[in-house]
Amino acid sequence: MTLSSPRFTVPLPRFERSSVVIEPPSPRPGAWVGAPSALLAGTEIYLAYRVRLPLGEGRGIANVIAKSTDGVTFTPVTEVTKARFGAESLERPALVRTPEGRWRLYVSAATPHTKHWRVDLLEADDPADLAEAPIRTVLPGDDRFGVKDPVVLHDGDRWHLWASVHPLEPAEQADRMTTQYATSPGGVAWTWQGTALSGRPGLWDARGVRVTSVQTYGDDLIASYDGRATAEENWEERTGFAYGHRGPSGLFAPFTANGHAPIASPHPPGGLRYLTVVALPDGGQRLYYETTRSDGAHELRTETR
């Protein structure tokens, strides 16, 4: 199954063609593994993901980095725990390499006893050294908004970032989210450029949207995103796609949702989220995503298209 635009065709994930990459920490609701970020380095795929326990038992306890030669069987390289960041929970990391070959891990960290999130940065010459790298806060948020789940892209001229932004007031509606767009000359100090994607009233993504991957095709973009219609669907988002393009200034314009029905797990309540895409040397793509199992746990799955 594919999704077509006037310029390119985008593969959609199909649960029945996928296989499990990482199992959850236990077979029960709230025990999750996923929120992946992946990249190809030489002949190996590096995968960063979040490990989570249920509420009251630790929530997002760690971000793990692992590597694989076949994209399915992974060997752990290192991990960072929430204690190192003084965080109540960790969420989706973003793993990237700089043009100079250095490794960066952008970490989403929750401020204890609040709804606030920030993004910290670790950088090292080797991914195994990221766990001991100095911590720099690069997206602090503020007393009005929390920031998390970045997607980071370098296009040769500048760095681009799309992040999930949550209003903190009123607290009972802090699950709402939009995706905001930022740019940077070096990937450390960021300038916000505006809203990249918002929910659509009355549709499956009305409550909030989170861009999870961005692929470029010249000046065109295709983004995967997950979203929800209600607060009750928090943590069980489904996946859609949106289109964008580069403007004359070199900045990317806001995305437009394509209108396709969302993609979901076959297991209720249907969560399929944090889709990320790795371009393969043969022209294919390998997809990674977090999805709901029949026992309520979430697992990390992959497929090629």
For each residue, the residues with C-beta under 8 A, 3 or more apart:
1: 11 12 14
2: 9 10 11 12
3: 9 10 11 12 241 258 260
4: 8 9 10
5: 8 9 10 220 222 243 258
6:
7: 217 220
8: 4 5 217 220 222
9: 2 3 4 5
10: 2 3 4 5 222 241
11: 1 2 3 285 287 305
12: 1 2 3 241 260 263 305
13: 18 239 263 272 275 287 289 303 305
14: 1 17 18 303
15: 18 265 266 272 291 301
16:
17: 14 303
18: 13 14 15 287 289 301 302 303
19: 72 301 302 303
20: 23 299 300 301
21: 47 72 74 288 299 300 301 302
22: 33 34 49 66 74 299 300
23: 20 33 299
24: 27 31 32 33 293 297 298 299
25: 31 33 51 52 53
26: 31 53 297
27: 24 31 293 295 297
28: 31 54 295 296 297
29: 54 295 296 297
30: 52 53 54 55 57 296 297
31: 24 25 26 27 28 52 53 54 297 298
32: 24 50 51 52 290 297 298
33: 22 23 24 25 49 50 51 52 290 298 299 300
34: 22 49 50 273 274 289 290 291 298 299 300
35: 49 50 91 92 93 149 273 274 290
36: 47 48 49 92 274 276 288 289 290 300
37: 47 48 49 92 93 94 95 276
38: 45 46 47 48 95 276 278 286 288
39: 45 46 95 96 97 278
40: 44 45 46 278 279 280 281
41: 44 45 46 97
42:
43: 69
44: 40 41 67 68 69
45: 38 39 40 41 67 68 69 71 278 286
46: 38 39 40 41 65 66 67 77 95 127
47: 21 36 37 38 65 66 67 68 74 95 288
48: 36 37 38 63 64 65 66 93 94 95 105
49: 22 33 34 35 36 37 63 64 66 93 300
50: 32 33 34 35 60 62 63 64 90 91 92 93
51: 25 32 33 60 61 62 63 64
52: 25 30 31 32 33 58 59 60 61 89 298
53: 25 26 30 31 57 58 59 61
54: 28 29 30 31 57 59
55: 30 59
56:
57: 30 53 54
58: 52 53 61 82 89
59: 52 53 54 55 82 88 89 110
60: 50 51 52 82 87 89 90 91 110
61: 51 52 53 58 81 82 89 90
62: 50 51 79 80 81 82 90
63: 48 49 50 51 79 80 90 93 105 107
64: 48 49 50 51 76 78 79
65: 46 47 48 76 77 78 79 95 105 127 130
66: 22 46 47 48 49 74 75 76 77
67: 44 45 46 47 74 75 77 127
68: 44 45 47 71 72 73 74 75
69: 43 44 45
70: 73
71: 45 68 278 286 302 304
72: 19 21 68 302
73: 68 70
74: 21 22 47 66 67 68
75: 66 67 68
76: 64 65 66 79
77: 46 65 66 67 127 128
78: 64 65 127 128 129 130 131
79: 62 63 64 65 76 131
80: 62 63 84 85 90 105 107 122 130 131
81: 61 62 84 90
82: 58 59 60 61 62 85 87 88 89 90 109
83: 86 87
84: 80 81 131 135
85: 80 82 90 107 109 120 135
86: 83 109 112
87: 60 82 83 90 109 110 111 112
88: 59 82 110 111 112 113
89: 52 58 59 60 61 82 109 110
90: 50 60 61 62 63 80 81 82 85 87 93 107 108 109 110
91: 35 50 60 108 110 117 148 149
92: 35 36 37 50 108 148 149 150 212 274
93: 35 37 48 49 50 63 90 105 106 107 108
94: 37 48 104 105 106 150 151 152
95: 37 38 39 46 47 48 65 103 104 105 127
96: 39 103 104 106 152 154 187
97: 39 41 101 102 103 104
98: 101 102 103 104 123 154 187
99: 154 156
100:
101: 97 98 125
102: 97 98 123 124 125
103: 95 96 97 98 123 124 125 126 127 130
104: 94 95 96 97 98 121 122 123 152 187
105: 48 63 65 80 93 94 95 121 122 123 130 133
106: 93 94 96 119 120 121 138 150 152
107: 63 80 85 90 93 119 120 121 122
108: 90 91 92 93 117 118 119 148 149 150
109: 82 85 86 87 89 90 117 118 119 120
110: 59 60 87 88 89 90 91 114 116 117 148
111: 87 88 114 116 117 118 146
112: 86 87 88
113: 88
114: 110 111 168
115: 146 166 168 171 174
116: 110 111 141 143 146 168
117: 91 108 109 110 111 141 146 147 148 166
118: 108 109 111 137 139 140 141 146 147 148
119: 106 107 108 109 137 138 139 147 148 150 163
120: 85 106 107 109 135 136 137 138
121: 104 105 106 107 135 136 137 138 188
122: 80 104 105 107 130 131 133 134 135 136
123: 98 102 103 104 105 130 133 134 136
124: 102 103 127 128 129 130 132 133
125: 101 102 103 129
126: 103 129
127: 46 65 67 77 78 95 103 124 130
128: 77 78 124 131
129: 78 124 125 126 132 133
130: 65 78 80 103 105 122 123 124 127 133
131: 78 79 80 84 122 128
132: 124 129
133: 105 122 123 124 129 130
134: 122 123
135: 84 85 120 121 122
136: 120 121 122 123 188
137: 118 119 120 121 140
138: 106 119 120 121 188 189 190
139: 118 119 147 150 161 163 182 190
140: 118 137 147
141: 116 117 118 145 146 147 165
142: 145
143: 116 168
144: 167 168 169
145: 141 142 165 166 167 168
146: 111 115 116 117 118 141 165 166 168 174
147: 117 118 119 139 140 141 150 163 164 165 166 180
148: 91 92 108 110 117 118 119 163 164 166
149: 35 91 92 108 163 164 210 212 274
150: 92 94 106 108 119 139 147 161 162 163
151: 94 161 162 163 211 212 213 214
152: 94 96 104 106 159 160 161 187
153: 159 160 161 214 216
154: 96 98 99 158 159 160 187
155: 158 160 216
156: 99
157: 250
158: 154 155 183 184 185 250
159: 152 153 154 183 184 185 186 187 190
160: 152 153 154 155 181 182 183 214 252
161: 139 150 151 152 153 181 182 183 184 190
162: 150 151 179 180 181 182 196 197 211 214 223
163: 119 139 147 148 149 150 151 179 180 182
164: 147 148 149 177 178 179 208 210 211
165: 141 145 146 147 177 178 179 180
166: 115 117 145 146 147 148 174 175 176 177
167: 144 145 173 174 176
168: 114 115 116 143 144 145 146 171 174
169: 144 174
170: 173 174
171: 115 168 174
172:
173: 167 170 176 231
174: 115 146 166 167 168 169 170 171
175: 166 207 208 231 234
176: 166 167 173 207 208
177: 164 165 166 208 209 210
178: 164 165 195 196 197 198 199 208 209
179: 162 163 164 165 195 196 197 198 209 210 211 225 255
180: 147 162 163 165 192 194 195 196
181: 160 161 162 192 193 194 195 196 251 252 254
182: 139 160 161 162 163 190 191 192 193
183: 158 159 160 161 190 191 193 251
184: 158 159 161 187 188 189 190 191
185: 158 159 189
186: 159 189
187: 96 98 104 152 154 159 184
188: 121 136 138 184
189: 138 184 185 186
190: 138 139 159 161 182 183 184
191: 182 183 184
192: 180 181 182
193: 181 182 183 251
194: 180 181 254
195: 178 179 180 181 198 254
196: 162 178 179 180 181 211 223 244 252 254 255
197: 162 178 179 209 211 223 225 242 254 255 257
198: 178 179 195 209
199: 178 203 205 206 207 208 209 227
200: 203 205 206 257
201: 206
202: 206
203: 199 200 206 229
204: 227 228 229 238 240 261 262
205: 199 200 208 209 225 227 228 229 240 257 262
206: 199 200 201 202 203 227 229 230
207: 175 176 199 227 228 229 230 231 233
208: 164 175 176 177 178 199 205 227 228
209: 177 178 179 197 198 199 205 225 226 227 257
210: 149 164 177 179 225 226 227 237 273
211: 151 162 164 179 196 197 214 223 224 225 242 255
212: 92 149 151 223 224 225 226 239 273 274 275 276
213: 151 223 224 275 276 277
214: 151 153 160 162 211 221 222 223
215: 221 222 223 277 279
216: 153 155 219 220 221
217: 7 8 220 221 222
218:
219: 216 245 246
220: 5 7 8 216 217 243 244 245 246
221: 214 215 216 217 243 244 245 246 252 255
222: 5 8 10 214 215 217 241 242 243 244
223: 162 196 197 211 212 213 214 215 241 242 243 244 255
224: 211 212 213 239 240 241 275 276 277
225: 179 197 205 209 210 211 212 239 240 241 242 255 257
226: 209 210 212 237 238 239 240 272 273 274 275
227: 199 204 205 206 207 208 209 210 237 238 240 262
228: 204 205 207 208 231 233 234 236 237 238
229: 203 204 205 206 207 233
230: 206 207 233
231: 173 175 207 228 234
232:
233: 207 228 229 230 236 237 269
234: 175 228 231 237
235: 271
236: 228 233 269 270 271 273 292
237: 210 226 227 228 233 234 271 272 273
238: 204 226 227 228 262 263 264 270 271 272 273
239: 13 212 224 225 226 262 263 264 272 273 275 289
240: 204 205 224 225 226 227 257 258 260 262 263
241: 3 10 12 222 223 224 225 257 258 260
242: 197 211 222 223 225 255 256 257 258
243: 5 220 221 222 223 255 256 258
244: 196 220 221 222 223 252 253 254 255 256
245: 219 220 221 252 253
246: 219 220 221 250 251 252 253
247: 250 251 252 253
248:
249:
250: 157 158 246 247
251: 181 183 193 246 247
252: 160 181 196 221 244 245 246 247
253: 244 245 246 247
254: 181 194 195 196 197 244
255: 179 196 197 211 221 223 225 242 243 244
256: 242 243 244
257: 197 200 205 209 225 240 241 242
258: 3 5 240 241 242 243
259:
260: 3 12 240 241
261: 204
262: 204 205 227 238 239 240
263: 12 13 238 239 240 272
264: 238 239 270 271 272
265: 15 270 271 272 291 292 293
266: 15 270
267: 270 291 292 293 294
268: 292
269: 233 236 292
270: 236 238 264 265 266 267 292
271: 235 236 237 238 264 265 290 291 292 298
272: 13 15 226 237 238 239 263 264 265 275 289 290 291 292
273: 34 35 210 212 226 236 237 238 239 289 290 291
274: 34 35 36 92 149 212 226 289 290
275: 13 212 213 224 226 239 272 287 288 289
276: 36 37 38 212 213 224 287 288 289
277: 213 215 224 285 286 287 288
278: 38 39 40 45 71 285 286 287 288
279: 40 215 285
280: 40 283 284 285 286 304
281: 40
282:
283: 280
284: 280 304 305
285: 11 277 278 279 280 304 305
286: 38 45 71 277 278 280 302 303 304
287: 11 13 18 275 276 277 278 302 303 304 305
288: 21 36 38 47 275 276 277 278 300 301 302
289: 13 18 34 36 239 272 273 274 275 276 300 301 302
290: 32 33 34 35 36 271 272 273 274 298 299 300 301
291: 15 34 265 267 271 272 273 298 299 301
292: 236 265 267 268 269 270 271 272 296 297 298
293: 24 27 265 267 296 297 298 299
294: 267
295: 27 28 29
296: 28 29 30 292 293
297: 24 26 27 28 29 30 31 32 292 293
298: 24 31 32 33 34 52 271 290 291 292 293
299: 20 21 22 23 24 33 34 290 291 293
300: 20 21 22 33 34 36 49 288 289 290
301: 15 18 19 20 21 288 289 290 291
302: 18 19 21 71 72 286 287 288 289
303: 13 14 17 18 19 286 287
304: 71 280 284 285 286 287
305: 11 12 13 284 285 287
